[in-house]
Amino acid sequence: AVLDSFRHLAEAADLVLVEGAGSAAEINLRRNDIANMGFARTADVPVVLIGDIERGGVIAQIVGTRAVLDGADAAMIVGFLVNRFRGDAALFAEGMDLIERRSGWPALGLLPHFARASRLPAEDAVALQKPLVPGDGRVTIAVPLLPHIANFDDFDPLKLEDGVRLVFVPRGEPLPRQADLVILPGSKATMADVTEFRRQGWDIDLAAHVRQGGRVLGICAGYQMLGRRLADPAGIEGPPGTCDGLALLDVETELTADKTLRVVAGTSVADGVPFAGYEMHVGETSGPGCKRPLLAFEDGRVDGAVSADGRIRATHVHGLFSDDRQRSAWLAWLGASASGRSYEAEMDAVLDELAAHLVQHIDLDRLLSLSRPR
């Protein structure tokens, strides 16, 4: 399946960049590797090794990788880059030369740290471990870090808002009492994560939050968790079974093998604010709570549920906060004003700056010449 996906991309694109995972030096995992050198060898893809100097020991990272790789794997590597350098690049010139001599690989560039990259969506959940506290934090939004959290880029647009304090709550810590809104995020394992939610005592925290007038939003799997019951009769996520939801909305969900994947647009039912987003979920959610939907699609369908008092809301749709109109409306619901900045324009500007940064510090013509035609 991995190679089929790669071939499909290669047929449709002029250039395919394949990002590895973990480290090319994890030789204990090499036998079944499909993410690093195993894939590169099988697909005949040249490799550029990237060392992160900010973590420390970048010389050992790259030279050590060369030392442990077998000859055939090492031959796939056509050069190296050193990323996130701070300070005077001249001070590391000797280090670059040393890596070249010890590894036998050519240096393709030394990339200075690019601070604005923090504005871009996170690559994985590791980046969520530290709370984000921009601006004056007039509104606090808490997101529990579920073990199988997914689609966490839903929250990136909130980083633009100076009046928002966005807190990712790790396991072992309670949901903050001062939160104005608690968002239950998407998940790759809904039933396992709602079980862990309870084990952490977050169900008690959430119930107290609601009793005290707090507001709740469930997105995708988070929506399903807010219902009364979840069922997985076909064993989509694991052994077949059922589990109780958090019972804050009068709905139930049955997981099914068919996955819903589509781009959607429409308006919020309550205020008519337009939205654009996407659905990506398994399962069907139904029940009396669905008679008060959150969103109306352009094709006439509706989605989501809203509690009778309007303080608990849920939807299967991702990407609402990326829509400036929706983000403004949600913040107004919480008693805050949006910055008025365009999330899409902000991301485009950061990407343009990053591209210029790369052009300045890397010989891109040389790098591109190392790619192989299909």
C-alpha positions as CSV (number, residue, x, y, z in Angstrom):
1,A,0.0,0.0,0.0
2,V,2.9,2.4,0.8
3,L,4.6,1.8,-2.5
4,D,1.3,2.0,-4.4
5,S,0.6,5.4,-2.8
6,F,4.2,6.6,-3.7
7,R,3.7,5.5,-7.3
8,H,0.4,7.3,-7.5
9,L,2.0,10.5,-6.2
10,A,5.0,10.1,-8.5
11,E,2.6,9.9,-11.5
12,A,0.7,13.0,-10.5
13,A,3.6,15.3,-9.4
14,D,6.8,16.7,-10.8
15,L,8.6,16.2,-7.5
16,V,7.8,14.0,-4.5
17,L,9.5,14.8,-1.1
18,V,9.4,11.7,1.1
19,E,9.8,12.5,4.8
20,G,11.2,9.8,7.1
21,A,10.1,9.1,10.6
22,G,12.3,8.7,13.7
23,S,15.9,8.1,12.6
24,A,17.7,6.4,9.8
25,A,20.1,5.0,12.4
26,E,17.5,2.8,14.2
27,I,19.1,-0.3,12.9
28,N,17.3,-2.4,15.4
29,L,14.1,-1.7,13.5
30,R,15.6,-2.0,10.0
31,R,14.2,-5.4,9.2
32,N,10.6,-4.2,8.9
33,D,11.3,-0.5,8.2
34,I,8.9,1.2,5.8
35,A,9.6,4.8,6.8
36,N,13.3,5.4,6.3
37,M,16.1,3.4,4.6
38,G,13.8,0.4,4.0
39,F,11.5,2.6,1.9
40,A,14.4,4.4,0.2
41,R,16.0,1.2,-0.9
42,T,12.8,-0.4,-2.1
43,A,11.6,2.7,-4.0
44,D,15.1,3.7,-5.1
45,V,14.8,7.2,-3.6
46,P,17.9,9.2,-2.9
47,V,18.2,10.4,0.7
48,V,19.3,13.7,2.3
49,L,20.1,13.3,6.0
50,I,19.0,16.3,8.1
51,G,20.6,16.9,11.5
52,D,19.0,19.1,14.1
53,I,21.7,21.1,15.8
54,E,19.4,22.6,18.3
55,R,19.0,19.2,20.0
56,G,22.8,19.1,20.5
57,G,25.4,16.6,19.2
58,V,24.7,17.1,15.5
59,I,28.2,15.9,14.5
60,A,27.6,12.7,16.4
61,Q,24.1,12.4,14.9
62,I,25.3,12.4,11.3
63,V,28.7,10.8,11.7
64,G,27.2,8.2,14.0
65,T,24.5,7.4,11.5
66,R,27.2,6.8,8.9
67,A,29.0,4.5,11.3
68,V,26.0,2.2,12.0
69,L,24.4,2.0,8.5
70,D,25.3,-0.9,6.3
71,G,27.0,-0.1,3.0
72,A,23.9,-0.4,0.8
73,D,21.9,1.9,3.0
74,A,24.7,4.5,3.4
75,A,25.0,4.6,-0.4
76,M,21.5,5.9,-0.7
77,I,22.4,9.0,1.2
78,V,23.5,11.8,-1.2
79,G,24.3,14.5,1.3
80,F,23.4,16.2,4.5
81,L,21.9,19.4,5.9
82,V,22.2,20.9,9.4
83,N,19.0,22.6,10.5
84,R,18.1,25.2,13.2
85,F,21.5,26.7,13.7
86,R,21.7,29.8,15.9
87,G,24.6,32.3,15.9
88,D,27.5,33.0,13.6
89,A,27.6,30.3,10.8
90,A,31.4,30.8,10.5
91,L,31.8,29.3,13.9
92,F,30.5,26.0,12.6
93,A,32.4,25.9,9.3
94,E,34.9,23.5,10.8
95,G,32.1,21.3,12.1
96,M,30.6,21.0,8.6
97,D,34.0,20.1,7.2
98,L,34.5,17.5,9.9
99,I,31.1,15.9,9.1
100,E,31.9,15.7,5.4
101,R,35.3,14.1,6.1
102,R,34.0,11.6,8.6
103,S,30.8,10.6,6.7
104,G,31.9,10.9,3.1
105,W,28.7,12.8,2.4
106,P,28.7,16.3,0.9
107,A,27.3,19.2,2.9
108,L,24.2,20.7,1.2
109,G,23.7,23.6,3.6
110,L,23.6,25.0,7.1
111,L,20.1,26.3,7.8
112,P,19.8,29.1,10.5
113,H,16.9,28.9,12.9
114,F,13.7,30.2,11.4
115,A,11.5,31.5,14.4
116,R,8.4,32.1,12.3
117,A,8.2,28.3,11.6
118,S,6.4,28.0,15.0
119,R,3.4,29.6,13.3
120,L,3.0,26.6,11.0
121,P,0.9,23.6,11.9
122,A,2.5,21.1,14.2
123,E,3.8,17.9,12.5
124,D,2.8,15.6,15.4
125,A,1.4,15.6,18.9
126,V,4.8,16.0,20.5
127,A,4.7,19.7,19.7
128,L,1.5,20.0,21.8
129,Q,3.2,19.1,25.1
130,K,3.8,22.7,26.1
131,P,0.8,25.0,26.7
132,L,0.6,27.9,24.3
133,V,-0.1,31.2,26.1
134,P,-0.2,34.0,23.5
135,G,-1.6,37.5,24.2
136,D,-3.4,38.5,27.3
137,G,-5.5,35.4,27.5
138,R,-8.9,37.0,28.0
139,V,-10.4,33.6,26.9
140,T,-8.9,30.3,28.0
141,I,-9.5,27.3,25.7
142,A,-8.5,23.9,27.0
143,V,-7.8,20.8,24.9
144,P,-7.2,17.4,26.6
145,L,-4.3,15.6,25.0
146,L,-5.9,12.3,24.3
147,P,-3.5,9.4,23.6
148,H,-4.7,9.0,20.0
149,I,-5.4,12.7,19.3
150,A,-5.8,13.4,15.6
151,N,-6.3,16.5,13.4
152,F,-4.8,18.7,16.0
153,D,-4.2,21.4,13.4
154,D,-7.8,22.3,14.1
155,F,-6.4,24.5,16.8
156,D,-3.5,26.2,15.0
157,P,-5.6,29.2,13.9
158,L,-6.4,30.0,17.6
159,K,-2.6,30.8,18.0
160,L,-3.2,33.9,15.9
161,E,-5.6,35.3,18.4
162,D,-4.0,37.6,21.0
163,G,-6.9,37.3,23.4
164,V,-6.8,33.5,23.5
165,R,-4.9,31.3,25.9
166,L,-4.8,27.9,24.3
167,V,-3.9,25.1,26.8
168,F,-3.1,21.5,25.8
169,V,-3.7,19.5,29.0
170,P,-1.4,16.5,29.3
171,R,-2.5,13.3,31.1
172,G,-1.9,13.5,34.8
173,E,-3.2,17.1,35.0
174,P,-6.8,18.3,35.6
175,L,-8.7,20.3,33.1
176,P,-8.1,24.0,34.2
177,R,-11.0,25.4,36.2
178,Q,-10.6,28.8,34.6
179,A,-11.3,27.4,31.1
180,D,-14.0,29.2,29.2
181,L,-14.2,26.4,26.6
182,V,-13.1,22.8,26.7
183,I,-12.7,21.2,23.2
184,L,-12.7,17.5,22.8
185,P,-10.5,16.9,19.7
186,G,-10.5,14.3,17.0
187,S,-9.1,10.8,17.7
188,K,-7.8,7.8,15.9
189,A,-9.2,5.5,18.6
190,T,-12.5,7.0,19.9
191,M,-13.5,4.3,22.3
192,A,-10.0,3.8,23.8
193,D,-9.7,7.6,24.2
194,V,-13.0,8.1,26.0
195,T,-12.1,5.3,28.3
196,E,-8.7,7.1,29.0
197,F,-10.6,10.4,29.4
198,R,-12.5,8.8,32.3
199,R,-9.4,7.1,33.8
200,Q,-7.8,10.6,34.0
201,G,-10.8,11.9,35.9
202,W,-11.4,14.4,33.1
203,D,-15.1,13.3,33.0
204,I,-15.5,14.7,36.5
205,D,-13.6,17.9,35.6
206,L,-15.8,18.3,32.5
207,A,-19.0,17.8,34.5
208,A,-17.9,20.4,37.0
209,H,-17.0,22.7,34.1
210,V,-20.5,22.4,32.7
211,R,-22.2,22.8,36.1
212,Q,-20.3,26.1,36.6
213,G,-21.5,27.5,33.3
214,G,-18.6,26.4,31.1
215,R,-18.9,25.6,27.4
216,V,-17.9,22.5,25.5
217,L,-17.2,21.8,21.9
218,G,-16.7,18.3,20.5
219,I,-15.0,17.8,17.1
220,C,-15.4,14.6,15.2
221,A,-14.4,11.8,17.6
222,G,-14.9,14.4,20.4
223,Y,-18.5,14.8,19.2
224,Q,-19.0,11.0,19.4
225,M,-17.5,10.9,22.9
226,L,-20.0,13.5,24.2
227,G,-22.9,11.2,23.4
228,R,-24.4,8.5,25.6
229,R,-23.0,5.4,24.0
230,L,-20.4,4.2,21.4
231,A,-20.6,0.9,19.7
232,D,-18.1,-0.9,17.5
233,P,-19.9,-4.1,16.5
234,A,-17.5,-4.9,13.6
235,G,-14.3,-4.3,15.6
236,I,-13.2,-1.3,13.5
237,E,-11.0,0.1,16.3
238,G,-10.3,-3.1,18.1
239,P,-12.3,-6.0,19.6
240,P,-16.0,-5.6,19.0
241,G,-17.8,-3.9,21.9
242,T,-19.6,-0.9,23.3
243,C,-18.8,1.7,25.9
244,D,-20.5,4.6,27.6
245,G,-19.9,8.1,26.3
246,L,-19.8,11.2,28.5
247,A,-23.6,11.7,28.1
248,L,-23.6,15.4,27.7
249,L,-25.5,15.1,24.4
250,D,-28.4,12.8,23.7
251,V,-26.8,10.9,20.8
252,E,-25.2,7.6,20.1
253,T,-22.6,6.5,17.6
254,E,-22.0,3.2,15.8
255,L,-18.6,2.8,14.2
256,T,-18.7,1.4,10.7
257,A,-16.1,0.3,8.1
258,D,-17.1,3.0,5.7
259,K,-15.0,6.2,6.2
260,T,-16.5,9.6,5.4
261,L,-14.1,11.8,3.5
262,R,-15.4,15.0,1.9
263,V,-15.0,18.7,1.7
264,V,-18.1,20.6,3.0
265,A,-19.5,24.1,3.2
266,G,-22.6,25.7,4.5
267,T,-23.7,27.8,7.5
268,S,-24.1,27.6,11.2
269,V,-27.7,26.9,12.0
270,A,-27.9,29.3,14.9
271,D,-26.5,32.4,13.4
272,G,-26.1,31.8,9.6
273,V,-22.4,32.3,9.6
274,P,-20.8,30.6,6.6
275,F,-18.2,27.9,7.0
276,A,-15.9,25.7,4.9
277,G,-14.3,22.6,6.3
278,Y,-14.0,18.8,5.8
279,E,-15.3,15.6,7.2
280,M,-13.0,12.6,8.0
281,H,-14.6,10.1,10.3
282,V,-16.0,6.6,10.6
283,G,-19.3,5.9,12.2
284,E,-22.8,7.2,12.2
285,T,-24.1,9.4,15.0
286,S,-27.9,9.7,15.7
287,G,-30.4,10.4,18.4
288,P,-32.7,13.1,19.7
289,G,-29.8,15.5,20.1
290,C,-29.3,15.6,16.3
291,K,-32.7,17.4,16.0
292,R,-30.7,20.5,17.2
293,P,-27.9,20.4,14.6
294,L,-24.9,22.8,14.7
295,L,-24.3,23.1,10.9
296,A,-26.3,23.0,7.7
297,F,-24.5,21.9,4.6
298,E,-25.1,23.4,1.2
299,D,-26.5,20.1,-0.1
300,G,-29.3,20.2,2.5
301,R,-27.8,17.8,5.0
302,V,-27.2,18.8,8.6
303,D,-24.5,17.8,11.1
304,G,-23.7,18.0,14.8
305,A,-25.7,18.5,17.9
306,V,-26.3,21.3,20.4
307,S,-27.6,21.0,23.9
308,A,-30.9,22.7,24.9
309,D,-29.1,25.5,26.6
310,G,-26.7,26.0,23.7
311,R,-23.5,25.6,25.8
312,I,-22.5,22.2,24.5
313,R,-21.9,21.9,20.8
314,A,-20.5,19.3,18.6
315,T,-19.8,18.5,14.9
316,H,-18.0,16.0,12.7
317,V,-16.5,18.9,10.6
318,H,-12.8,19.8,10.9
319,G,-11.3,23.1,10.0
320,L,-13.9,25.5,11.4
321,F,-11.3,27.7,13.1
322,S,-9.3,28.0,9.9
323,D,-12.3,29.8,8.4
324,D,-11.9,33.4,9.6
325,R,-15.7,33.9,9.6
326,Q,-16.2,31.0,11.9
327,R,-13.3,31.7,14.2
328,S,-14.7,35.2,14.7
329,A,-18.1,33.9,15.5
330,W,-16.8,31.3,18.0
331,L,-14.7,33.9,19.8
332,A,-17.7,36.2,20.0
333,W,-19.7,33.3,21.6
334,L,-17.0,33.3,24.3
335,G,-17.2,37.1,24.7
336,A,-13.9,37.9,22.9
337,S,-13.1,39.7,19.6
338,A,-11.1,38.1,16.8
339,S,-7.9,39.8,15.6
340,G,-9.3,40.2,12.1
341,R,-6.2,38.5,10.6
342,S,-6.6,36.0,7.8
343,Y,-5.3,32.6,8.8
344,E,-4.8,31.6,5.2
345,A,-2.9,34.8,4.4
346,E,-0.8,34.4,7.5
347,M,0.2,30.8,6.6
348,D,1.0,31.9,3.0
349,A,3.2,34.7,4.2
350,V,5.1,32.4,6.6
351,L,5.6,29.8,3.8
352,D,6.9,32.5,1.5
353,E,9.3,33.7,4.1
354,L,10.5,30.1,4.7
355,A,11.0,29.5,1.0
356,A,13.1,32.6,0.8
357,H,15.1,31.5,3.8
358,L,15.8,28.1,2.2
359,V,16.8,29.7,-1.1
360,Q,19.3,31.9,0.8
361,H,21.0,29.2,2.7
362,I,20.7,26.0,0.5
363,D,22.0,25.4,-3.0
364,L,18.5,24.3,-4.2
365,D,19.7,23.7,-7.8
366,R,22.2,21.2,-6.5
367,L,19.7,19.7,-4.2
368,L,17.1,19.3,-6.9
369,S,19.7,17.8,-9.3
370,L,20.0,14.9,-6.8
371,S,16.4,13.8,-7.4
372,R,15.9,10.8,-9.7
373,P,13.4,10.8,-12.6
374,R,10.8,8.1,-12.8
